[in-house]
Amino acid sequence: MPSSKAFQSFSQNLELFCERKVQQDAWYEPPQNFLEIEVKNPIIHGFGRKMYTDYEIICRTNIPAFKMKYSSVRRRYSDFEEFRNILERESSRVLIPPLPGKVFTNRFSDEVIEHRRDHLERFLQIVAGHPLLQTGSKALSSFIQDPQWNANIWK
């Protein structure tokens, strides 16, 4: 039969283990609100002067302002320009970050496309993560989640 000291030591160790386990479990609980936005998979379309690149926007969230928990849409740079203009009109209290600049030479090179993709992703993460825009913008969730998004609706 174990001594009372050994049992007490075991009991204390078990209690410590349980406390640590509870703390660890809390580390792995899903966050209350999360928003993940990726801009990826650029595709070049068209030929000659009609060429353009579009990007896939993937959104994963549980924030109520967004209609879907998961969405995937494609947008081109001109869509981002229109969207930014809409945000500036509807959200005068919020400073909207700039988009990456227009590119006139080598705009279809891998480096230029990757640079633009990275900056468009950062732009969307900042905009979509802003609490005033999440609750106050009518265009935000539509741009990120609606495959039929049309800038003319917001003019």
Stockholm file with secondary structure:
# STOCKHOLM 1.0

chainA/1-155         MPSSKAFQSFSQNLELFCERKVQQDAWYEPPQNFLEIEVKNPIIHGFGRKMYTDYEIICRTNIPAFKMKYSSVRRRYSDFEEFRNILERESSRVLIPPLPGKVFTNRFSDEVIEHRRDHLERFLQIVAGHPLLQTGSKALSSFIQDPQWNANIWK
#=GR chainA/1-155 SS CCCHHHHHHHHHHHHHHHHHHHHHHHHTSCCSSCEEEEEEEEEEESSGGGCEEEEEEEEEECCTTSSCSEEEEEEEHHHHHHHHHHHHHHCTTSCCCCCCCCCCSSTTSHHHHHHHHHHHHHHHHHHHHCHHHHHHCSSHHHHHHCTTCCGGGGC
#=GC SS_cons         CCCHHHHHHHHHHHHHHHHHHHHHHHHTSCCSSCEEEEEEEEEEESSGGGCEEEEEEEEEECCTTSSCSEEEEEEEHHHHHHHHHHHHHHCTTSCCCCCCCCCCSSTTSHHHHHHHHHHHHHHHHHHHHCHHHHHHCSSHHHHHHCTTCCGGGGC
//
